[in-house]
Amino acid sequence: MAHAIAELKARKYFPDPQDPLSVRSYNAQMKKLKADPHYEKSADTATDVYLDYLKSIS
């Protein structure tokens, strides 16, 4: 679950010119992930930290 959230956030921050992720698509996918019974708020926080790390090394 956390991997999917992290990937989605990274795709939003580091867009692929060949496959852009629209805001609408991002929001829909995030909503779907948050509706999953395995979703935990801590995964969202952890993926924010991971995204900050990715930003720092790019």
mmJSON file of the N, C-alpha and C atoms, coordinates in Angstrom:
{"data_MODEL":{"atom_site":{
"group_PDB":["ATOM","ATOM","ATOM","ATOM","ATOM","ATOM","ATOM","ATOM","ATOM","ATOM","ATOM","ATOM","ATOM","ATOM","ATOM","ATOM","ATOM","ATOM","ATOM","ATOM","ATOM","ATOM","ATOM","ATOM","ATOM","ATOM","ATOM","ATOM","ATOM","ATOM","ATOM","ATOM","ATOM","ATOM","ATOM","ATOM","ATOM","ATOM","ATOM","ATOM","ATOM","ATOM","ATOM","ATOM","ATOM","ATOM","ATOM","ATOM","ATOM","ATOM","ATOM","ATOM","ATOM","ATOM","ATOM","ATOM","ATOM","ATOM","ATOM","ATOM","ATOM","ATOM","ATOM","ATOM","ATOM","ATOM","ATOM","ATOM","ATOM","ATOM","ATOM","ATOM","ATOM","ATOM","ATOM","ATOM","ATOM","ATOM","ATOM","ATOM","ATOM","ATOM","ATOM","ATOM","ATOM","ATOM","ATOM","ATOM","ATOM","ATOM","ATOM","ATOM","ATOM","ATOM","ATOM","ATOM","ATOM","ATOM","ATOM","ATOM","ATOM","ATOM","ATOM","ATOM","ATOM","ATOM","ATOM","ATOM","ATOM","ATOM","ATOM","ATOM","ATOM","ATOM","ATOM","ATOM","ATOM","ATOM","ATOM","ATOM","ATOM","ATOM","ATOM","ATOM","ATOM","ATOM","ATOM","ATOM","ATOM","ATOM","ATOM","ATOM","ATOM","ATOM","ATOM","ATOM","ATOM","ATOM","ATOM","ATOM","ATOM","ATOM","ATOM","ATOM","ATOM","ATOM","ATOM","ATOM","ATOM","ATOM","ATOM","ATOM","ATOM","ATOM","ATOM","ATOM","ATOM","ATOM","ATOM","ATOM","ATOM","ATOM","ATOM","ATOM","ATOM","ATOM","ATOM","ATOM","ATOM","ATOM","ATOM","ATOM","ATOM","ATOM"],
"id":[1,2,3,4,5,6,7,8,9,10,11,12,13,14,15,16,17,18,19,20,21,22,23,24,25,26,27,28,29,30,31,32,33,34,35,36,37,38,39,40,41,42,43,44,45,46,47,48,49,50,51,52,53,54,55,56,57,58,59,60,61,62,63,64,65,66,67,68,69,70,71,72,73,74,75,76,77,78,79,80,81,82,83,84,85,86,87,88,89,90,91,92,93,94,95,96,97,98,99,100,101,102,103,104,105,106,107,108,109,110,111,112,113,114,115,116,117,118,119,120,121,122,123,124,125,126,127,128,129,130,131,132,133,134,135,136,137,138,139,140,141,142,143,144,145,146,147,148,149,150,151,152,153,154,155,156,157,158,159,160,161,162,163,164,165,166,167,168,169,170,171,172,173,174],
"type_symbol":["N","C","C","N","C","C","N","C","C","N","C","C","N","C","C","N","C","C","N","C","C","N","C","C","N","C","C","N","C","C","N","C","C","N","C","C","N","C","C","N","C","C","N","C","C","N","C","C","N","C","C","N","C","C","N","C","C","N","C","C","N","C","C","N","C","C","N","C","C","N","C","C","N","C","C","N","C","C","N","C","C","N","C","C","N","C","C","N","C","C","N","C","C","N","C","C","N","C","C","N","C","C","N","C","C","N","C","C","N","C","C","N","C","C","N","C","C","N","C","C","N","C","C","N","C","C","N","C","C","N","C","C","N","C","C","N","C","C","N","C","C","N","C","C","N","C","C","N","C","C","N","C","C","N","C","C","N","C","C","N","C","C","N","C","C","N","C","C","N","C","C","N","C","C"],
"label_atom_id":["N","CA","C","N","CA","C","N","CA","C","N","CA","C","N","CA","C","N","CA","C","N","CA","C","N","CA","C","N","CA","C","N","CA","C","N","CA","C","N","CA","C","N","CA","C","N","CA","C","N","CA","C","N","CA","C","N","CA","C","N","CA","C","N","CA","C","N","CA","C","N","CA","C","N","CA","C","N","CA","C","N","CA","C","N","CA","C","N","CA","C","N","CA","C","N","CA","C","N","CA","C","N","CA","C","N","CA","C","N","CA","C","N","CA","C","N","CA","C","N","CA","C","N","CA","C","N","CA","C","N","CA","C","N","CA","C","N","CA","C","N","CA","C","N","CA","C","N","CA","C","N","CA","C","N","CA","C","N","CA","C","N","CA","C","N","CA","C","N","CA","C","N","CA","C","N","CA","C","N","CA","C","N","CA","C","N","CA","C","N","CA","C","N","CA","C","N","CA","C","N","CA","C"],
"label_alt_id":[null,null,null,null,null,null,null,null,null,null,null,null,null,null,null,null,null,null,null,null,null,null,null,null,null,null,null,null,null,null,null,null,null,null,null,null,null,null,null,null,null,null,null,null,null,null,null,null,null,null,null,null,null,null,null,null,null,null,null,null,null,null,null,null,null,null,null,null,null,null,null,null,null,null,null,null,null,null,null,null,null,null,null,null,null,null,null,null,null,null,null,null,null,null,null,null,null,null,null,null,null,null,null,null,null,null,null,null,null,null,null,null,null,null,null,null,null,null,null,null,null,null,null,null,null,null,null,null,null,null,null,null,null,null,null,null,null,null,null,null,null,null,null,null,null,null,null,null,null,null,null,null,null,null,null,null,null,null,null,null,null,null,null,null,null,null,null,null,null,null,null,null,null,null],
"label_comp_id":["MET","MET","MET","ALA","ALA","ALA","HIS","HIS","HIS","ALA","ALA","ALA","ILE","ILE","ILE","ALA","ALA","ALA","GLU","GLU","GLU","LEU","LEU","LEU","LYS","LYS","LYS","ALA","ALA","ALA","ARG","ARG","ARG","LYS","LYS","LYS","TYR","TYR","TYR","PHE","PHE","PHE","PRO","PRO","PRO","ASP","ASP","ASP","PRO","PRO","PRO","GLN","GLN","GLN","ASP","ASP","ASP","PRO","PRO","PRO","LEU","LEU","LEU","SER","SER","SER","VAL","VAL","VAL","ARG","ARG","ARG","SER","SER","SER","TYR","TYR","TYR","ASN","ASN","ASN","ALA","ALA","ALA","GLN","GLN","GLN","MET","MET","MET","LYS","LYS","LYS","LYS","LYS","LYS","LEU","LEU","LEU","LYS","LYS","LYS","ALA","ALA","ALA","ASP","ASP","ASP","PRO","PRO","PRO","HIS","HIS","HIS","TYR","TYR","TYR","GLU","GLU","GLU","LYS","LYS","LYS","SER","SER","SER","ALA","ALA","ALA","ASP","ASP","ASP","THR","THR","THR","ALA","ALA","ALA","THR","THR","THR","ASP","ASP","ASP","VAL","VAL","VAL","TYR","TYR","TYR","LEU","LEU","LEU","ASP","ASP","ASP","TYR","TYR","TYR","LEU","LEU","LEU","LYS","LYS","LYS","SER","SER","SER","ILE","ILE","ILE","SER","SER","SER"],
"label_asym_id":["A","A","A","A","A","A","A","A","A","A","A","A","A","A","A","A","A","A","A","A","A","A","A","A","A","A","A","A","A","A","A","A","A","A","A","A","A","A","A","A","A","A","A","A","A","A","A","A","A","A","A","A","A","A","A","A","A","A","A","A","A","A","A","A","A","A","A","A","A","A","A","A","A","A","A","A","A","A","A","A","A","A","A","A","A","A","A","A","A","A","A","A","A","A","A","A","A","A","A","A","A","A","A","A","A","A","A","A","A","A","A","A","A","A","A","A","A","A","A","A","A","A","A","A","A","A","A","A","A","A","A","A","A","A","A","A","A","A","A","A","A","A","A","A","A","A","A","A","A","A","A","A","A","A","A","A","A","A","A","A","A","A","A","A","A","A","A","A","A","A","A","A","A","A"],
"label_entity_id":["1","1","1","1","1","1","1","1","1","1","1","1","1","1","1","1","1","1","1","1","1","1","1","1","1","1","1","1","1","1","1","1","1","1","1","1","1","1","1","1","1","1","1","1","1","1","1","1","1","1","1","1","1","1","1","1","1","1","1","1","1","1","1","1","1","1","1","1","1","1","1","1","1","1","1","1","1","1","1","1","1","1","1","1","1","1","1","1","1","1","1","1","1","1","1","1","1","1","1","1","1","1","1","1","1","1","1","1","1","1","1","1","1","1","1","1","1","1","1","1","1","1","1","1","1","1","1","1","1","1","1","1","1","1","1","1","1","1","1","1","1","1","1","1","1","1","1","1","1","1","1","1","1","1","1","1","1","1","1","1","1","1","1","1","1","1","1","1","1","1","1","1","1","1"],
"label_seq_id":[1,1,1,2,2,2,3,3,3,4,4,4,5,5,5,6,6,6,7,7,7,8,8,8,9,9,9,10,10,10,11,11,11,12,12,12,13,13,13,14,14,14,15,15,15,16,16,16,17,17,17,18,18,18,19,19,19,20,20,20,21,21,21,22,22,22,23,23,23,24,24,24,25,25,25,26,26,26,27,27,27,28,28,28,29,29,29,30,30,30,31,31,31,32,32,32,33,33,33,34,34,34,35,35,35,36,36,36,37,37,37,38,38,38,39,39,39,40,40,40,41,41,41,42,42,42,43,43,43,44,44,44,45,45,45,46,46,46,47,47,47,48,48,48,49,49,49,50,50,50,51,51,51,52,52,52,53,53,53,54,54,54,55,55,55,56,56,56,57,57,57,58,58,58],
"pdbx_PDB_ins_code":[null,null,null,null,null,null,null,null,null,null,null,null,null,null,null,null,null,null,null,null,null,null,null,null,null,null,null,null,null,null,null,null,null,null,null,null,null,null,null,null,null,null,null,null,null,null,null,null,null,null,null,null,null,null,null,null,null,null,null,null,null,null,null,null,null,null,null,null,null,null,null,null,null,null,null,null,null,null,null,null,null,null,null,null,null,null,null,null,null,null,null,null,null,null,null,null,null,null,null,null,null,null,null,null,null,null,null,null,null,null,null,null,null,null,null,null,null,null,null,null,null,null,null,null,null,null,null,null,null,null,null,null,null,null,null,null,null,null,null,null,null,null,null,null,null,null,null,null,null,null,null,null,null,null,null,null,null,null,null,null,null,null,null,null,null,null,null,null,null,null,null,null,null,null],
"Cartn_x":[0.823,0.0,0.876,1.841,2.713,3.494,3.89,4.627,3.767,2.511,1.615,1.399,1.275,1.101,2.364,3.519,4.786,4.988,4.672,4.819,3.905,2.686,1.74,2.23,2.699,3.204,4.44,5.303,6.507,6.137,5.162,4.715,4.111,3.478,2.907,4.019,5.003,6.072,7.079,7.38,8.327,7.558,6.846,5.991,6.788,6.225,6.787,6.158,6.951,6.384,5.602,5.983,5.305,4.001,3.858,2.671,2.326,1.852,1.567,0.404,0.481,-0.549,-1.34,-2.585,-3.411,-3.791,-4.167,-4.6,-5.823,-6.72,-7.937,-7.6,-6.689,-6.278,-5.571,-4.689,-3.987,-4.995,-5.93,-6.916,-7.785,-8.174,-9.002,-8.237,-6.979,-6.171,-5.891,-5.625,-5.363,-6.622,-7.764,-9.027,-9.26,-8.948,-9.109,-8.171,-6.944,-5.985,-6.419,-6.919,-7.341,-8.6,-9.381,-10.59,-10.275,-9.069,-8.66,-8.643,-9.139,-9.153,-7.755,-6.729,-5.365,-4.676,-5.345,-4.767,-4.638,-3.493,-3.254,-2.668,-3.101,-2.629,-1.105,-0.526,0.933,1.661,1.032,1.646,1.712,0.699,0.682,1.808,1.995,3.065,4.437,4.606,5.891,6.222,5.223,5.487,5.799,5.283,5.668,7.152,7.608,9.03,9.876,9.436,10.17,10.219,9.109,9.087,10.042,10.093,11.049,12.48,12.753,14.087,14.376,13.414,13.6,13.86,13.142,13.345,14.758,15.251,16.571,17.718,17.512,18.599,18.465,17.404,17.239,17.802],
"Cartn_y":[-1.18,0.0,1.256,1.317,2.493,2.67,1.558,1.646,2.322,1.958,2.534,4.03,4.4,5.812,6.598,6.05,6.722,6.881,5.856,5.932,7.01,7.067,8.065,9.478,9.702,11.018,11.397,10.435,10.697,11.026,10.307,10.595,11.987,12.436,13.783,14.829,14.619,15.604,15.583,14.389,14.226,13.729,14.619,14.173,13.604,12.594,11.983,12.681,13.355,14.071,13.142,11.879,10.925,10.407,10.499,9.984,10.893,12.121,13.054,12.584,12.929,12.573,13.841,13.881,15.064,15.125,16.307,16.494,15.628,15.579,14.771,13.292,12.812,11.412,11.116,12.019,11.845,11.751,12.701,12.72,11.466,11.001,9.795,8.568,8.456,7.312,7.354,8.549,8.678,8.34,8.787,8.489,6.98,6.314,4.858,4.161,4.626,4.031,4.251,5.435,5.735,4.964,4.532,3.753,2.281,1.851,0.464,0.139,-1.021,-1.373,-1.482,-1.652,-1.76,-0.399,0.663,1.998,2.408,2.994,3.56,4.949,5.876,7.263,7.332,6.429,6.434,6.204,5.468,5.245,6.555,7.388,8.684,9.564,9.557,10.343,9.823,8.527,7.926,8.233,8.222,8.501,9.972,10.858,12.272,12.43,11.725,11.76,11.215,10.128,9.541,10.503,11.163,12.122,13.281,13.739,14.789,14.329,13.07,12.508,12.52,12.075,12.06,13.465,14.437,15.819,16.291,15.873,16.332,15.758,14.603,14.003,14.262,14.93,15.174,16.504],
"Cartn_z":[0.0,0.0,0.0,0.895,0.969,-0.323,-0.939,-2.204,-3.271,-3.366,-4.371,-4.116,-2.846,-2.505,-2.852,-2.503,-2.791,-4.291,-5.044,-6.498,-7.075,-6.595,-7.082,-6.768,-5.558,-5.173,-5.993,-6.224,-7.017,-8.463,-9.014,-10.384,-10.487,-9.428,-9.432,-9.374,-8.498,-8.328,-9.473,-9.991,-11.094,-12.324,-13.008,-14.114,-15.291,-15.903,-17.103,-18.31,-19.133,-20.274,-21.23,-21.27,-22.146,-21.548,-20.234,-19.547,-18.365,-18.664,-17.567,-16.698,-15.439,-14.462,-14.149,-14.573,-14.323,-12.843,-12.413,-11.023,-10.759,-11.707,-11.547,-11.393,-12.216,-12.153,-10.831,-10.407,-9.131,-7.987,-7.949,-6.872,-6.872,-8.052,-8.144,-7.658,-8.059,-7.645,-6.136,-5.612,-4.182,-3.379,-3.861,-3.185,-3.143,-4.247,-4.313,-3.32,-3.237,-2.304,-0.854,-0.557,0.819,1.209,0.226,0.503,0.758,0.433,0.627,2.123,2.514,3.944,4.561,3.745,4.265,4.42,4.007,4.112,5.575,5.892,7.216,7.043,7.864,7.789,7.919,8.668,8.84,7.517,6.611,5.289,4.52,4.675,4.005,4.531,5.835,6.45,6.027,6.042,5.646,4.188,3.337,1.927,1.699,2.549,2.471,2.798,3.81,4.182,3.04,2.435,1.31,0.124,-0.17,-1.27,-0.983,0.254,0.627,0.373,0.67,0.409,-1.093,-1.887,-3.34,-3.875,-3.356,-3.772,-3.429,-2.263,-1.815,-2.646,-3.246,-4.024,-5.521,-5.915,-7.357,-7.769],
"occupancy":[1.0,1.0,1.0,1.0,1.0,1.0,1.0,1.0,1.0,1.0,1.0,1.0,1.0,1.0,1.0,1.0,1.0,1.0,1.0,1.0,1.0,1.0,1.0,1.0,1.0,1.0,1.0,1.0,1.0,1.0,1.0,1.0,1.0,1.0,1.0,1.0,1.0,1.0,1.0,1.0,1.0,1.0,1.0,1.0,1.0,1.0,1.0,1.0,1.0,1.0,1.0,1.0,1.0,1.0,1.0,1.0,1.0,1.0,1.0,1.0,1.0,1.0,1.0,1.0,1.0,1.0,1.0,1.0,1.0,1.0,1.0,1.0,1.0,1.0,1.0,1.0,1.0,1.0,1.0,1.0,1.0,1.0,1.0,1.0,1.0,1.0,1.0,1.0,1.0,1.0,1.0,1.0,1.0,1.0,1.0,1.0,1.0,1.0,1.0,1.0,1.0,1.0,1.0,1.0,1.0,1.0,1.0,1.0,1.0,1.0,1.0,1.0,1.0,1.0,1.0,1.0,1.0,1.0,1.0,1.0,1.0,1.0,1.0,1.0,1.0,1.0,1.0,1.0,1.0,1.0,1.0,1.0,1.0,1.0,1.0,1.0,1.0,1.0,1.0,1.0,1.0,1.0,1.0,1.0,1.0,1.0,1.0,1.0,1.0,1.0,1.0,1.0,1.0,1.0,1.0,1.0,1.0,1.0,1.0,1.0,1.0,1.0,1.0,1.0,1.0,1.0,1.0,1.0,1.0,1.0,1.0,1.0,1.0,1.0],
"B_iso_or_equiv":[0.0,0.0,0.0,0.0,0.0,0.0,0.0,0.0,0.0,0.0,0.0,0.0,0.0,0.0,0.0,0.0,0.0,0.0,0.0,0.0,0.0,0.0,0.0,0.0,0.0,0.0,0.0,0.0,0.0,0.0,0.0,0.0,0.0,0.0,0.0,0.0,0.0,0.0,0.0,0.0,0.0,0.0,0.0,0.0,0.0,0.0,0.0,0.0,0.0,0.0,0.0,0.0,0.0,0.0,0.0,0.0,0.0,0.0,0.0,0.0,0.0,0.0,0.0,0.0,0.0,0.0,0.0,0.0,0.0,0.0,0.0,0.0,0.0,0.0,0.0,0.0,0.0,0.0,0.0,0.0,0.0,0.0,0.0,0.0,0.0,0.0,0.0,0.0,0.0,0.0,0.0,0.0,0.0,0.0,0.0,0.0,0.0,0.0,0.0,0.0,0.0,0.0,0.0,0.0,0.0,0.0,0.0,0.0,0.0,0.0,0.0,0.0,0.0,0.0,0.0,0.0,0.0,0.0,0.0,0.0,0.0,0.0,0.0,0.0,0.0,0.0,0.0,0.0,0.0,0.0,0.0,0.0,0.0,0.0,0.0,0.0,0.0,0.0,0.0,0.0,0.0,0.0,0.0,0.0,0.0,0.0,0.0,0.0,0.0,0.0,0.0,0.0,0.0,0.0,0.0,0.0,0.0,0.0,0.0,0.0,0.0,0.0,0.0,0.0,0.0,0.0,0.0,0.0,0.0,0.0,0.0,0.0,0.0,0.0],
"pdbx_formal_charge":[null,null,null,null,null,null,null,null,null,null,null,null,null,null,null,null,null,null,null,null,null,null,null,null,null,null,null,null,null,null,null,null,null,null,null,null,null,null,null,null,null,null,null,null,null,null,null,null,null,null,null,null,null,null,null,null,null,null,null,null,null,null,null,null,null,null,null,null,null,null,null,null,null,null,null,null,null,null,null,null,null,null,null,null,null,null,null,null,null,null,null,null,null,null,null,null,null,null,null,null,null,null,null,null,null,null,null,null,null,null,null,null,null,null,null,null,null,null,null,null,null,null,null,null,null,null,null,null,null,null,null,null,null,null,null,null,null,null,null,null,null,null,null,null,null,null,null,null,null,null,null,null,null,null,null,null,null,null,null,null,null,null,null,null,null,null,null,null,null,null,null,null,null,null],
"auth_seq_id":[1,1,1,2,2,2,3,3,3,4,4,4,5,5,5,6,6,6,7,7,7,8,8,8,9,9,9,10,10,10,11,11,11,12,12,12,13,13,13,14,14,14,15,15,15,16,16,16,17,17,17,18,18,18,19,19,19,20,20,20,21,21,21,22,22,22,23,23,23,24,24,24,25,25,25,26,26,26,27,27,27,28,28,28,29,29,29,30,30,30,31,31,31,32,32,32,33,33,33,34,34,34,35,35,35,36,36,36,37,37,37,38,38,38,39,39,39,40,40,40,41,41,41,42,42,42,43,43,43,44,44,44,45,45,45,46,46,46,47,47,47,48,48,48,49,49,49,50,50,50,51,51,51,52,52,52,53,53,53,54,54,54,55,55,55,56,56,56,57,57,57,58,58,58],
"auth_comp_id":["MET","MET","MET","ALA","ALA","ALA","HIS","HIS","HIS","ALA","ALA","ALA","ILE","ILE","ILE","ALA","ALA","ALA","GLU","GLU","GLU","LEU","LEU","LEU","LYS","LYS","LYS","ALA","ALA","ALA","ARG","ARG","ARG","LYS","LYS","LYS","TYR","TYR","TYR","PHE","PHE","PHE","PRO","PRO","PRO","ASP","ASP","ASP","PRO","PRO","PRO","GLN","GLN","GLN","ASP","ASP","ASP","PRO","PRO","PRO","LEU","LEU","LEU","SER","SER","SER","VAL","VAL","VAL","ARG","ARG","ARG","SER","SER","SER","TYR","TYR","TYR","ASN","ASN","ASN","ALA","ALA","ALA","GLN","GLN","GLN","MET","MET","MET","LYS","LYS","LYS","LYS","LYS","LYS","LEU","LEU","LEU","LYS","LYS","LYS","ALA","ALA","ALA","ASP","ASP","ASP","PRO","PRO","PRO","HIS","HIS","HIS","TYR","TYR","TYR","GLU","GLU","GLU","LYS","LYS","LYS","SER","SER","SER","ALA","ALA","ALA","ASP","ASP","ASP","THR","THR","THR","ALA","ALA","ALA","THR","THR","THR","ASP","ASP","ASP","VAL","VAL","VAL","TYR","TYR","TYR","LEU","LEU","LEU","ASP","ASP","ASP","TYR","TYR","TYR","LEU","LEU","LEU","LYS","LYS","LYS","SER","SER","SER","ILE","ILE","ILE","SER","SER","SER"],
"auth_asym_id":["A","A","A","A","A","A","A","A","A","A","A","A","A","A","A","A","A","A","A","A","A","A","A","A","A","A","A","A","A","A","A","A","A","A","A","A","A","A","A","A","A","A","A","A","A","A","A","A","A","A","A","A","A","A","A","A","A","A","A","A","A","A","A","A","A","A","A","A","A","A","A","A","A","A","A","A","A","A","A","A","A","A","A","A","A","A","A","A","A","A","A","A","A","A","A","A","A","A","A","A","A","A","A","A","A","A","A","A","A","A","A","A","A","A","A","A","A","A","A","A","A","A","A","A","A","A","A","A","A","A","A","A","A","A","A","A","A","A","A","A","A","A","A","A","A","A","A","A","A","A","A","A","A","A","A","A","A","A","A","A","A","A","A","A","A","A","A","A","A","A","A","A","A","A"],
"auth_atom_id":["N","CA","C","N","CA","C","N","CA","C","N","CA","C","N","CA","C","N","CA","C","N","CA","C","N","CA","C","N","CA","C","N","CA","C","N","CA","C","N","CA","C","N","CA","C","N","CA","C","N","CA","C","N","CA","C","N","CA","C","N","CA","C","N","CA","C","N","CA","C","N","CA","C","N","CA","C","N","CA","C","N","CA","C","N","CA","C","N","CA","C","N","CA","C","N","CA","C","N","CA","C","N","CA","C","N","CA","C","N","CA","C","N","CA","C","N","CA","C","N","CA","C","N","CA","C","N","CA","C","N","CA","C","N","CA","C","N","CA","C","N","CA","C","N","CA","C","N","CA","C","N","CA","C","N","CA","C","N","CA","C","N","CA","C","N","CA","C","N","CA","C","N","CA","C","N","CA","C","N","CA","C","N","CA","C","N","CA","C","N","CA","C","N","CA","C","N","CA","C","N","CA","C"],
"pdbx_PDB_model_num":[1,1,1,1,1,1,1,1,1,1,1,1,1,1,1,1,1,1,1,1,1,1,1,1,1,1,1,1,1,1,1,1,1,1,1,1,1,1,1,1,1,1,1,1,1,1,1,1,1,1,1,1,1,1,1,1,1,1,1,1,1,1,1,1,1,1,1,1,1,1,1,1,1,1,1,1,1,1,1,1,1,1,1,1,1,1,1,1,1,1,1,1,1,1,1,1,1,1,1,1,1,1,1,1,1,1,1,1,1,1,1,1,1,1,1,1,1,1,1,1,1,1,1,1,1,1,1,1,1,1,1,1,1,1,1,1,1,1,1,1,1,1,1,1,1,1,1,1,1,1,1,1,1,1,1,1,1,1,1,1,1,1,1,1,1,1,1,1,1,1,1,1,1,1]
}}}
